[in-house]
Amino acid sequence: MAVGLLGSALSGLQAFQSALSVTGNNISNANTEGYSRQRVELGTRPATFSGAGYTGNGVRIQGIERIFDQFITDQVRDTTSSSAQYETYASLSARVSDLLGNASAGLSSGLENYFNAVQGVATDPASIPARQLMLTEADSLAGRFQNLDARLDSLGNELNGNLAIQVNEINGLTSAIAEINQAIINAGPQDGQQPNDLLDKRDQLVNELSRLVSVRTVKQDDGALNVFVGTGQPLVTGLLNFPLGTRLDTFDAQRLEISISIGASSTVVTDSLTGGELGAMLDFRDQVLVPAKNSMGRIAVTLATEFNQQHRAGTDLDGNAGIDFFSSLAPGVSPATPNGGSATVSASFDTANIDQLTTQDYVLGFDGTSWGLTRASDGQSVPMTGAGTAANPFVVDGLSIVATGAANAGDRFEIRPTRGGASGLSVQLSSARQIAAATSAAPGDNRNALSLASLQTSMTMENGTATLQDAYGQLVGEVATRTRSAKLTADAQAALLSQARKSREEVSGVNLDEEAANLLRFQQAYQAVARVISVADETFQSLLAAVGR
């Protein structure tokens, strides 16, 4: 009896000592991010049969359970990704919105001041001060275009740097996840028990990864966790991680693309990456930054084309025929790096249909038989007329395109009609006397100046439905709307994230009051069991003393 009592008491000491240790560990990690509280599961040891029935043999530790809910953990991960995405998108978009809407730097006041000066020349066409003011305002307007474009370029360069930083951070996290997979496999389930701390650490790394980019996870039978991104590209499979990288765009040396390396091959995955800070940056670049540059360029191209055409129809103060007032702008064309043929592509603006210009970029590709045009943004086919020759060029959306030379199948050229318009705009006149305000040599003739001034209200954009000011207003409004929408969504996602984290804390978080109560309960149980040992010892000593007589 004494031996049974002692063994039962010793099992209690061991069990409650473990319970105290786990409780102390919970308290120590109460503020450790990603820690899931643990609980000792106790159960009775197999009883021993005797003539009087079954006698208990104490307690045993059945396991140390990690209090964890996979559904809530996935919810935290997903909302972390969404919250980071919209917060980053809203922050970047707000910078463009503030820039374009700034009264001192934006185009609205610049266009207004410039056309007011043109009207001043129309009012007094012989006035040199009025003409000089027109040139000054023209230079100022061109400077605004150039400054805005430079600021957007600077933001694009900053974006490239941040993309590279994000890629390096993602690679560090995926490498760490692969290492923990190795540690979890090596630890293995011991008597059905999992390495709880390693699982917590891995979940925390996956959550940090989701802040950067949206990921999906699949658990293997051996305990390792596979992590996928985009449309199923693996970042981690078992013990291996597949690093992301950056490379220059096939057409644009100022644009970084994201690639993934699997074995010896590297594949561009930019278009398939979503969510998180990285996805937000890519979305911002495609949905706000590039369209803003193209939109400003389109306004510059339309202004230069329409104004030059009308200015050439007039006569300057010395009776000379008008020349181009602004620089002559042309679409940008870039061949793809892998092109193997000798073909060249050139593009120009169809001045008669300049109002059909869009803010899209295009890719002209040769399939081995014929040329085809697609939108760079979504790959959708764009119909063209013409044959692509100098005598019969391809015509589409206010553009004329000529392809010469021998192209190989798969050769491609990107056409950026308006991307360089804002940066390339400048005033070509060197003297105020060169302003062609008249249509004849008659003194005081202001008819061409009036025609030039009327371009302010002419429907020269959006297929003849918008003025220059309208087009800029639409750009400012669209960016502001995107910014506002992203901010509202970011606020909503932040609330959902807070709720998801609260739910996780309710399930897996450490409650110090509860742990303190457990600490007291297990301490009392430990002391009681220790008293049982003392009683068992006294009983055993009494038995020995009785036998000794």
N, C-alpha and C positions, 0 to 999 in steps of 0.2 A: 504493500500500500504506500509506504513512504517513498519507494523508488518511483512509482507511478505519479505520485503527487509532485515529486521533485522534477521529473521530466516534463510534466505538464506546465509547471511554473517556469521552467527554463525556456520552453517554447514561447510562453507569454512575454518573458523578458526580451527575447530576440524580436518578436513581432512588434512590440510596442517601442522598442528602441528604433526599429526601422521606420515606424510610423512617425516618431518624433523627428527622425532625420529628414524624412520627406516633408514634413510640415515646416521644419526649419529651412529647408531648401526653397519651399514656396515663398516663405516670408522674405528670404534673402533676394529672391528674384521678382518681388512684387512690382518693381519698376523696370524690369528688363523687357525691352520691346520684343514682341513675338513669342514670349514665354507662355506656355500652357501649363496651368497648375496640374499637379499630380496627386494621386490618391492611392493609398495602400489598400488593396483588397484583401481582407482577412477571411479565413475559412477554418473549419474544424479539422483536426487531424483524424485519421481513421481510428475508430474506437476499438477497444479490446474486449472480446467476449469472455465473460466469466459465468460461474454458476448462477450468479444473481442477476445476470443481464450484461449489457454492454457498458463498459466504463470508458469515459472520454479520456483522450491523451493530449489534450491541449489544443493550441491554435497553430496555424501555419499561414505564411504569406502566399496568397494565390497569385499576386502580381502587383505591379505598380502601374496604375492606369493613367494615361495621358488624357485629360479632360479636353475633348477636341470634337468639333463639328465640321466635317468637310464642306457641307453646303455653305455654312457661314464663312468659312475660310475662302471659298471660291468667290463668294459675294464681295468680301473685302478686296480680294485681288482684282476683280472686274471693275469695281467702283473706283479703286485706286487708279487704274489705267484710264478710265473715262474722265475722272476729275483732273488728273494731270494733263490729259489731252486738251480739254476745253479751257483750262486755266492758262496753259501756254499759248494756245491759239488766240485767246482773247487778248492776252498781253501783247503779243506780236502785232495783231491786227490793230490794236489801239494806237500803236506807234505810227503805223501808216495813216490811220484815220486822222490823228492829230497833225501829222505832217501835211497831208493834202488839204485839211480844213483850216490850216493856219492862215490868217488874213495877210500876214506880212510875207509869208513864203509861198502860199498857194497861187494858183493860176487865175482865180476869179478876178481879183483886183488888178492883176497884171493885164489881163485881157481888156478889162474895163478901161483902165488908164490908157492903154495903147490905142484902142479905137476912139477914145475921146480925143486923143492927139491927132488921129487921122481926120476926125471931124473938124478939128481946129484948122488943119490945112485946107480942108474943103471950104471952110468959111472964109479963109484969107489965103488963097493959093500962092500969092507972091511973097508972103511973109517968111523971111529966113528964120526968125525965131520960132515960128510955128513949125516950120519944117525941121528945125534942129530938135525941137521937143519931140516930134514924131520919131526921129532917129533914136533919140535917147530912150524913149519909152519902148521902142522896138528892141534895143539892146537889153533893156531891163527885162522885157518879157522873155527874150531868148535866154537870159541869165537865169530866170526863174525855172524855165524848162530844164536847163542844164543842172541847176542846183538840186531840184527835186529828183532828177534821174540819178545824180551822184549819191544823194542820200539813200535812195533805194538800192543802188549798187553796194553801198557800204553795209546796208542791212543784209544784203545777200551774202557778202563776204563774211559777215559776223555769223550768219546762219551756217555757212560752210564749216567754219571753225567749231561751232557748237555741235554740228552733225558728227564731226570727227571725234569730239570729246564723248558724245553719247555712245558712239560705236565702241570706243575703248572701254567705257564703263560697262556696257552690255557684255563685252567679251570677258571682263573681269568677273562679272557675276555668273556667267554660264560656266566659266572655268571652275569657280568655287562650288557650283552646284554639282558638277561632275566629280569633284574631289569628295564632296559629302556623300554622293552616291556610292563611291568606292568605300568610304568609311562605314556606311550603313550595311553594305553587302558583307564587308569584312566582319562587322559586329554580329550580323545575322540574328535571327530570332533565337534567344536563349530561353528554352522552356516556354516558347510561345510569346515571350516578352520582347518588345521593340525598344531600340535605343531612343528614348523619348527626346532627349536634348538635341540629338542630331536631327531628328525629324522637325523639331521646332526651328532649328537654325536653317534647315533647307526651305521650309515654308516661308521664313522671313526673307531669304534671298530671292525666292520666286516673287514675293510681294514687291520687293525693291525692283526687280526686273520689270514687273508689270507697270511700275511708275514710268518706265522709259519706253516700253512698247507692249502692245497687247500680246499675250501668249496663251497657249493652251497646254495642259499637262496630261500625261497618261502614265499611270504607275505600272511598273513591271512586276512579274511574279517574285523576283528576287529582292524587291524593295526599292530598286532604283526608280528614279522619276525621269521620264522623257519630257522635254520641253520643245514645243513647236511654235513657229511664228508665221505670220502671213497666211498663205494658202496651204500650209503643211510643211514648210521648210524646217528641218530640224536644227535647233540650237544645241540641244543636249540629247544624246541617246545613250543611256547606260553610263559608261565611264568616259565617253567621248563628248567633247564639245566642238562645235563647228563655228569658227569665228566669223563675225561680220567684218567687212572692210569698206573702204571708200575708194572710188575711182572717178576719173573725169568722165563727163558725159561724152557719148559718141560724137555729138555735134558741137557742144559748147564747153570750152575749156574753163569757164567760170562757174560751172554747175557740177556739183558732186552727186554721184549716184551711190546707192548702198548695194553691196554685193555680199554673197555668202560663199564661203569656201568649203567644199565637200570633196575630200581627197585632193586630186590634182586639178579639179575644175572649179571655176568661180562663176557664179551666176548672179546677174543683177536682179534684185528683189525689191527695188524702190517702190514700185507701184502696188505691191502686195502688202507692204507694212502699214499697219494701222494702230491707232491707240497710243496712249502714253505721250511723253514729251517728244519723242522722235517722230511719231506719226503726226503730231500737231505741227511740227516744223515742216514736214513734207507737204502736208495739206495747205499750210499757210503759203508756202512757196508757190504751189500750183494754183491756189484759189484766190490769193490776194496779191502777193508780190509781183509775180510775172504779169498777171492781168493789169495791174496798176501801171507797170512800165509800158506795156503795150498800149493801154488806153491813152496815156499821156503822149506816147509816140504817135498814135493815130491823130490826135488833135494837132500835134506839131506838123505832121505830114499834110493834113488837110489844110491847115492855115497856110503853110508854105506854098502848096500847090495852087490853091485858089487865089491867094494874094499875088503870087508871081504871074499867074496867067492874066489876071486883070491888070497888073502893073505893066506888063509888056505891051498891053493894048493902049497905053497912054504915052504922053510926051512930057519930058522933063522941062525944067525952067529955061534951059538953053535950046530947046527945040529938038532935042535928040529923042529917039525912040526909047521907051522904057526898057530896062533890063530886069533880071531877076532881083527882087527886093530881098528875099531870104535865100539861104543856101538851098541847092537842089538836093533833095533827099532821095535815097533809093533803098529798096528792101535788102535785108541781109540774107545771104545764101551761104550755107556751110555744108561741105561734103562730109559724109560719115567716114570715120577713121578707117574702117576696113574696106572701103571701096577699092575694087580692083581694075575697073575700066578706065578709059581715058575721057569719059564724058565730062562736060562742064555744064553748069546751069546758071543762067542769069535771070534776074527778075526786074521789072520796072513797074511803075504805077500807071494804071490806065486812067489818065487825067480826066477823060470824059465821064468816067464812072467812079470818081474818087469817093463819092458818098457811099459806095458799096463796101468800102474797107471794113474789115472786122478787127477784133483784137486777138484773133486766133493766129497761131503758128501752124505751119503745114510741113508735111514730109512728102517729097516727090520721090517715088520709088520705081525702079525698073524690074519687071518680073521675068525678063528674058525675051519678051515679045512686045510689050507696050509699057508706057508710063502710066502711073496712077497716083492720085493725090489723096492724102488722108490728113485729118486734123491731128496735130501732135498731142493734144490734150487727151483725146479718147480713142484715137485710131479709127474714127469713122471716115468712110469714104466721102470725098467731095467731088462732085461732077465738074468736068472742065469742058470747054469748047476749044476748037483749034487743033493744030497738029504739032505744036511745040517748036516750029521753025521760026526763023527771023521774019519770013514773009507771012506766016500764019501761026502766031504764038498761041500757047495755051492761055485762055482768058478765064479768070475766076475771081470773084469777090474784089473787084477793083485792081486786079493784078494782071500783068502780062508776063508769061514765063517762056523762056526759050532754052531748049536742051540741045546741045551739039556734041559731036564726037560719039565714040563707041562706048556704050555702057555694058557692064557685065550684069548678069542676073543677080539681083539682090543689092545692087548699088542704090544708095539713098542720098538725098540732099534735103537738109532742113531749110525752110524758107521762113524767115522772121520778118514780115513786112514792116512792122512799126516799132520793133524793139529798140532800134537805134535812133528813132526820130527825134526824141526829146534832147538827147545828148548832141545830136548833129545840127540842131537848129542854130543859125547865126544870121546876122545882117550882112548883106553883100555890098551895100552902097557905102561909098567913102565920102560922099558930100551930100549936104542937104539939097543942093541944086539938082541932084539926080532923081529926086522923087518925081515920078511921072503923074502929076496931079491933073494934067490937061489931056484933052483928046485932039487938040490942035495947038498951033503956035499963037493963037489969039491971046492977048493979055487978059488976065483974070479968069481964064477958062478953068473951071473946077470940076468938070463933069466926070473925069476919071477918079478924082479924089472922092466924089460922092459915091461912085460905084465901089471904090475900095472900102469906104466907111460902111456901106450897106452889107458887106460881108459879115459884119457883126451879128446881124439878124437873119442872115440867109440860112436856109435849111440845107447845109452842106454835108451833114453827117447822118448816119443811121438811115440810109436809103431815102434821104431827103425829108426826114421827119424831125431833125434836131439841129440846133445851132451849135457853135463851138462851146458857148457857155453851157448849153443844155447837156452836152456830152460830158463836160467836166463835172457838172452838178450830179449827173448820173453816177459817175465814178465815185465821187465823194459820198454820195448817198448809199451806194452799194457796199462800200467798205465799212461805212458806219453801221449799216444794217447787219453785216456779218459780225462786226465787233460786238454789237449789242446782243445779238442772238447767242454768240459764243459766251458772253459774260453771263447771261441769264442761265444758259445750260450749265456753265461752270458752277454757278451758285447752287443750282439744283443738284448737281453731282456731288458737290462738297457736302450738302446736307445728307444725301444718301450714303456717302462714305462715312460721315460721322455716325449715322444710324447703324451702319454695318459694323463699324468698330465697337460701338456700344454693345451690339448684340454679341460680338465675339468676347468682349470683356465679361459680359454676364455669364457666358458659358465657360470660357477658358481663363479669364482673368483671376488674379489672386485677390480675395477679400480678406483684408488683414484682420477684421473682427472675427470672421469665421475661423481663420487660421489660429488666432489667439485662443479661441474657445477649444479648438482641436488640440492645441498644445497643452492646455490645462487638462483636458480629458485624458489624453494619452499619458501625461505625467502622473495623474492620479492612478490610472490603470497600471502603470509601471511600478509605482510605489506599492500598490495593492499586491501585485504579483511578487514583488520583492518580499512582502510580508508573508506570502504563502511559502516562499523558500525558507524563510526563517522558521515558520511553523513546521515545515517538513524536516528541517534540520533538528529542531527540538524533539520532534516525534522520533526521529531516527536515533538520536542520542539516548532518549528514554528507553527505546527498545534495546539498544546495546547494553545499557546499564542493567536492565532487567535480565537479559541473557547472561550477563557477567556474574550475577549472583548464583 
